[in-house]
Amino acid sequence: MAKCDEGYICEVCGKDVASIVESDLYLRFVIGELDPEVLHTTPERHIRCNPVLAQFIQCSGFEPVVLDGPMSLSNFDRQFATERSDLVTRGFERLQEIAAWDGDRDVTTYPLPSVADRYRR
């Protein structure tokens, strides 16, 4: 099967990442942590298969992820954790907006506005 026919397979669990709202790849892209130039070559994961990132999502409809150990949210500086939670949550909400759009859109319209401005420079 051609690579493009395989869909997006999670590198962690091996299952299909069926929706953009489950995509760690696109979440990292919309929040500015993944350069657009490597979007097509970067492995995919489910958001929940990346608990270090998922723990920062604080959104109704998203069951909270609690991580133990040194990378736990509770171990981060409070200001960092608050700012990170705000960014990642806004990114997750953006994925929900994208999923609701009618028709296909240019991927360059996906990032949060502040991130899109940075990519344009």
ChimeraX attribute file (.defattr): number of C-alpha atoms within 10 A of each C-alpha:
attribute: neighborCount
match mode: 1-to-1
recipient: residues
	/A:1	5
	/A:2	6
	/A:3	7
	/A:4	7
	/A:5	7
	/A:6	9
	/A:7	12
	/A:8	21
	/A:9	16
	/A:10	20
	/A:11	14
	/A:12	13
	/A:13	11
	/A:14	12
	/A:15	12
	/A:16	16
	/A:17	21
	/A:18	13
	/A:19	12
	/A:20	18
	/A:21	20
	/A:22	19
	/A:23	23
	/A:24	23
	/A:25	22
	/A:26	26
	/A:27	28
	/A:28	19
	/A:29	22
	/A:30	29
	/A:31	22
	/A:32	19
	/A:33	12
	/A:34	15
	/A:35	12
	/A:36	15
	/A:37	8
	/A:38	10
	/A:39	15
	/A:40	9
	/A:41	8
	/A:42	11
	/A:43	14
	/A:44	22
	/A:45	23
	/A:46	28
	/A:47	24
	/A:48	17
	/A:49	17
	/A:50	14
	/A:51	18
	/A:52	16
	/A:53	20
	/A:54	24
	/A:55	21
	/A:56	23
	/A:57	23
	/A:58	18
	/A:59	15
	/A:60	8
	/A:61	6
	/A:62	11
	/A:63	12
	/A:64	15
	/A:65	18
	/A:66	13
	/A:67	15
	/A:68	12
	/A:69	8
	/A:70	9
	/A:71	13
	/A:72	15
	/A:73	22
	/A:74	13
	/A:75	11
	/A:76	12
	/A:77	9
	/A:78	11
	/A:79	9
	/A:80	11
	/A:81	15
	/A:82	13
	/A:83	12
	/A:84	16
	/A:85	20
	/A:86	16
	/A:87	18
	/A:88	22
	/A:89	21
	/A:90	19
	/A:91	24
	/A:92	29
	/A:93	19
	/A:94	20
	/A:95	22
	/A:96	15
	/A:97	12
	/A:98	18
	/A:99	14
	/A:100	9
	/A:101	9
	/A:102	7
	/A:103	6
	/A:104	8
	/A:105	10
	/A:106	6
	/A:107	13
	/A:108	12
	/A:109	11
	/A:110	20
	/A:111	24
	/A:112	18
	/A:113	12
	/A:114	11
	/A:115	15
	/A:116	16
	/A:117	10
	/A:118	10
	/A:119	13
	/A:120	7
	/A:121	5
